[in-house]
């Protein structure tokens, strides 16, 4: 995949993420591909033009992969790690935003989470 192909794929992710209004959410690069971070904590990264790896608690992974296998999956590389792979061509913007928000809440510093939770 060309770099511009990755950039185009990440543009959707960033537009959805940015629309959530989560503080300290930033674009970054991880392992040479576009990624999301909250402050310095890694949330997820574009694996290829159709696959986004995002933070997900280990106990949630089997349920997601069983209930929606057309979207969620993992490869051997991700087994045992709190990240799940998502097929971008199959996930709605609403579901993508939901997963980004959950990952942000899991990885954001407590002080930042409390500031967001305190907003009406």
C-alpha positions as YAML, in Angstrom:
chain: A
units: angstrom
residues:
- id: 1
  name: UNK
  ca: [0.00, 0.00, 0.00]
- id: 2
  name: UNK
  ca: [1.30, 3.39, -0.88]
- id: 3
  name: UNK
  ca: [1.84, 6.00, 1.77]
- id: 4
  name: UNK
  ca: [-0.95, 8.09, 0.28]
- id: 5
  name: UNK
  ca: [-3.29, 5.08, 0.58]
- id: 6
  name: UNK
  ca: [-2.51, 4.84, 4.27]
- id: 7
  name: UNK
  ca: [-3.02, 8.58, 4.66]
- id: 8
  name: UNK
  ca: [-6.43, 8.36, 2.98]
- id: 9
  name: UNK
  ca: [-7.46, 5.44, 5.21]
- id: 10
  name: UNK
  ca: [-6.29, 7.26, 8.33]
- id: 11
  name: UNK
  ca: [-8.14, 10.43, 7.33]
- id: 12
  name: UNK
  ca: [-11.45, 8.69, 8.09]
- id: 13
  name: UNK
  ca: [-10.18, 7.45, 11.46]
- id: 14
  name: UNK
  ca: [-8.92, 10.91, 12.41]
- id: 15
  name: UNK
  ca: [-12.15, 12.61, 11.30]
- id: 16
  name: UNK
  ca: [-14.21, 10.24, 13.45]
- id: 17
  name: UNK
  ca: [-11.79, 10.52, 16.41]
- id: 18
  name: UNK
  ca: [-11.51, 14.30, 16.19]
- id: 19
  name: UNK
  ca: [-15.30, 14.61, 16.12]
- id: 20
  name: UNK
  ca: [-15.53, 12.96, 19.54]
- id: 21
  name: UNK
  ca: [-14.07, 16.03, 21.25]
- id: 22
  name: UNK
  ca: [-11.73, 14.00, 23.45]
- id: 23
  name: UNK
  ca: [-8.98, 16.15, 24.96]
- id: 24
  name: UNK
  ca: [-5.31, 15.43, 24.30]
- id: 25
  name: UNK
  ca: [-6.15, 13.06, 21.43]
- id: 26
  name: UNK
  ca: [-3.37, 13.30, 18.89]
- id: 27
  name: UNK
  ca: [-2.26, 11.94, 15.55]
- id: 28
  name: UNK
  ca: [1.07, 10.18, 15.70]
- id: 29
  name: UNK
  ca: [3.13, 7.50, 13.97]
- id: 30
  name: UNK
  ca: [3.73, 4.03, 15.41]
- id: 31
  name: UNK
  ca: [5.76, 1.34, 13.65]
- id: 32
  name: UNK
  ca: [5.83, 3.56, 10.57]
- id: 33
  name: UNK
  ca: [2.05, 3.90, 10.22]
- id: 34
  name: UNK
  ca: [-0.43, 6.59, 11.34]
- id: 35
  name: UNK
  ca: [-1.71, 6.15, 14.88]
- id: 36
  name: UNK
  ca: [-3.77, 7.71, 17.67]
- id: 37
  name: UNK
  ca: [-2.50, 8.60, 21.11]
- id: 38
  name: UNK
  ca: [-3.90, 10.27, 24.19]
- id: 39
  name: UNK
  ca: [-1.07, 12.39, 25.54]
- id: 40
  name: UNK
  ca: [1.79, 9.88, 25.10]
- id: 41
  name: UNK
  ca: [-0.28, 6.69, 25.51]
- id: 42
  name: UNK
  ca: [-0.85, 4.60, 22.39]
- id: 43
  name: UNK
  ca: [-4.52, 3.95, 21.54]
- id: 44
  name: UNK
  ca: [-4.31, 2.34, 18.12]
- id: 45
  name: UNK
  ca: [-2.61, 2.32, 14.74]
- id: 46
  name: UNK
  ca: [-3.34, 1.71, 11.11]
- id: 47
  name: UNK
  ca: [-1.95, -1.72, 10.30]
- id: 48
  name: UNK
  ca: [-2.76, -1.41, 6.60]
- id: 49
  name: UNK
  ca: [-5.28, 0.52, 4.50]
- id: 50
  name: UNK
  ca: [-8.22, -1.62, 5.71]
- id: 51
  name: UNK
  ca: [-7.11, -2.67, 9.21]
- id: 52
  name: UNK
  ca: [-6.91, -0.63, 12.40]
- id: 53
  name: UNK
  ca: [-5.45, -2.14, 15.58]
- id: 54
  name: UNK
  ca: [-7.07, -0.55, 18.64]
- id: 55
  name: UNK
  ca: [-6.78, -1.01, 22.38]
- id: 56
  name: UNK
  ca: [-9.33, -3.48, 23.72]
- id: 57
  name: UNK
  ca: [-9.40, -5.23, 27.10]
- id: 58
  name: UNK
  ca: [-8.37, -8.86, 26.79]
- id: 59
  name: UNK
  ca: [-11.66, -10.06, 28.27]
- id: 60
  name: UNK
  ca: [-13.67, -8.25, 25.55]
- id: 61
  name: UNK
  ca: [-11.76, -9.60, 22.55]
- id: 62
  name: UNK
  ca: [-13.36, -13.08, 22.34]
- id: 63
  name: UNK
  ca: [-16.87, -11.62, 22.61]
- id: 64
  name: UNK
  ca: [-16.27, -9.07, 19.85]
- id: 65
  name: UNK
  ca: [-14.63, -11.62, 17.54]
- id: 66
  name: UNK
  ca: [-17.48, -14.12, 18.11]
- id: 67
  name: UNK
  ca: [-20.37, -11.68, 17.82]
- id: 68
  name: UNK
  ca: [-19.08, -9.58, 14.90]
- id: 69
  name: UNK
  ca: [-16.37, -11.60, 13.10]
- id: 70
  name: UNK
  ca: [-16.82, -9.60, 9.90]
- id: 71
  name: UNK
  ca: [-15.40, -6.56, 11.75]
- id: 72
  name: UNK
  ca: [-13.24, -7.82, 14.62]
- id: 73
  name: UNK
  ca: [-10.39, -10.31, 14.43]
- id: 74
  name: UNK
  ca: [-6.84, -10.91, 15.54]
- id: 75
  name: UNK
  ca: [-3.69, -12.41, 14.11]
- id: 76
  name: UNK
  ca: [-1.12, -14.44, 16.02]
- id: 77
  name: UNK
  ca: [0.87, -11.24, 16.60]
- id: 78
  name: UNK
  ca: [-1.97, -9.76, 18.67]
- id: 79
  name: UNK
  ca: [-2.87, -12.85, 20.72]
- id: 80
  name: UNK
  ca: [-2.42, -12.14, 24.41]
- id: 81
  name: UNK
  ca: [-2.21, -8.37, 23.89]
- id: 82
  name: UNK
  ca: [-4.99, -5.88, 24.70]
- id: 83
  name: UNK
  ca: [-5.47, -4.86, 21.05]
- id: 84
  name: UNK
  ca: [-8.01, -6.03, 18.50]
- id: 85
  name: UNK
  ca: [-8.00, -5.64, 14.74]
- id: 86
  name: UNK
  ca: [-10.92, -3.96, 12.96]
- id: 87
  name: UNK
  ca: [-11.81, -4.16, 9.27]
- id: 88
  name: UNK
  ca: [-12.34, -0.52, 8.33]
- id: 89
  name: UNK
  ca: [-14.38, -1.41, 5.26]
- id: 90
  name: UNK
  ca: [-16.95, -3.15, 7.47]
- id: 91
  name: UNK
  ca: [-17.21, -0.87, 10.53]
- id: 92
  name: UNK
  ca: [-19.61, 2.08, 10.71]
- id: 93
  name: UNK
  ca: [-18.36, 5.49, 11.78]
- id: 94
  name: UNK
  ca: [-20.57, 5.21, 14.89]
- id: 95
  name: UNK
  ca: [-18.98, 1.90, 15.94]
- id: 96
  name: UNK
  ca: [-15.49, 3.17, 15.08]
- id: 97
  name: UNK
  ca: [-16.12, 6.22, 17.26]
- id: 98
  name: UNK
  ca: [-17.40, 4.03, 20.08]
- id: 99
  name: UNK
  ca: [-14.23, 1.89, 20.00]
- id: 100
  name: UNK
  ca: [-11.98, 4.98, 19.89]
- id: 101
  name: UNK
  ca: [-13.83, 6.49, 22.85]
- id: 102
  name: UNK
  ca: [-13.49, 3.26, 24.87]
- id: 103
  name: UNK
  ca: [-9.78, 3.06, 24.03]
- id: 104
  name: UNK
  ca: [-9.30, 6.72, 24.98]
- id: 105
  name: UNK
  ca: [-10.97, 6.14, 28.35]
- id: 106
  name: UNK
  ca: [-8.79, 3.07, 28.97]
- id: 107
  name: UNK
  ca: [-5.53, 4.83, 28.12]
- id: 108
  name: UNK
  ca: [-6.07, 8.45, 29.24]
- id: 109
  name: UNK
  ca: [-4.53, 9.58, 32.53]
- id: 110
  name: UNK
  ca: [-6.99, 9.55, 35.44]
- id: 111
  name: UNK
  ca: [-6.94, 13.35, 35.78]
- id: 112
  name: UNK
  ca: [-7.90, 13.77, 32.13]
- id: 113
  name: UNK
  ca: [-10.68, 11.14, 32.38]
- id: 114
  name: UNK
  ca: [-12.11, 12.86, 35.45]
- id: 115
  name: UNK
  ca: [-12.14, 16.23, 33.67]
- id: 116
  name: UNK
  ca: [-14.15, 14.70, 30.80]
- id: 117
  name: UNK
  ca: [-16.53, 12.89, 33.15]
- id: 118
  name: UNK
  ca: [-17.13, 16.11, 35.09]
- id: 119
  name: UNK
  ca: [-18.40, 17.93, 31.97]
- id: 120
  name: UNK
  ca: [-22.22, 18.10, 31.75]
...
